[in-house]
């Protein structure tokens, strides 16, 4: 994370993403290009946006993440670097406590990072909607958390 932006490939950005997302959203946002896109292909099944376009939309969506996902940690990281240094794939397990309900959140993710000029240009995250529904105590609570951001 102390490397110059121009020397950060997708693998380095993926590692920085995992290190910062649960604790420091402003530093995490520095990883993204101004025109970055974040996609959650399974999110529409929960009434949550599937696509965020631009750094400001990403900020609004994620700014409260550390307050909602307490103690968010990632384990069992399996990183798959491709032959293209600007593309990285990972499987990872995430765990936190949901502040709203006090319930545990356990999720397995598949993540794709595409970099451009040392910044994340595209971040795509695949996850199972059911663990989120259970941890948040239902779709209404989950949507309330998203709309509060």
Secondary structure, 3 states (H helix, E strand, C coil): CCCCHHHCCHHHHHHHHHHHCCCCHHHHHCCEEEEEEEECCCHHHHCCCCEEECHHHHHHHHCCHHHHEEEEEEEEEEEEECCCCCEEEEEEEEEEEECCCCCEEEEEEEEEEEEECCEEEEEEEEECHHHHHHHHCCHHHHHHHHHHC
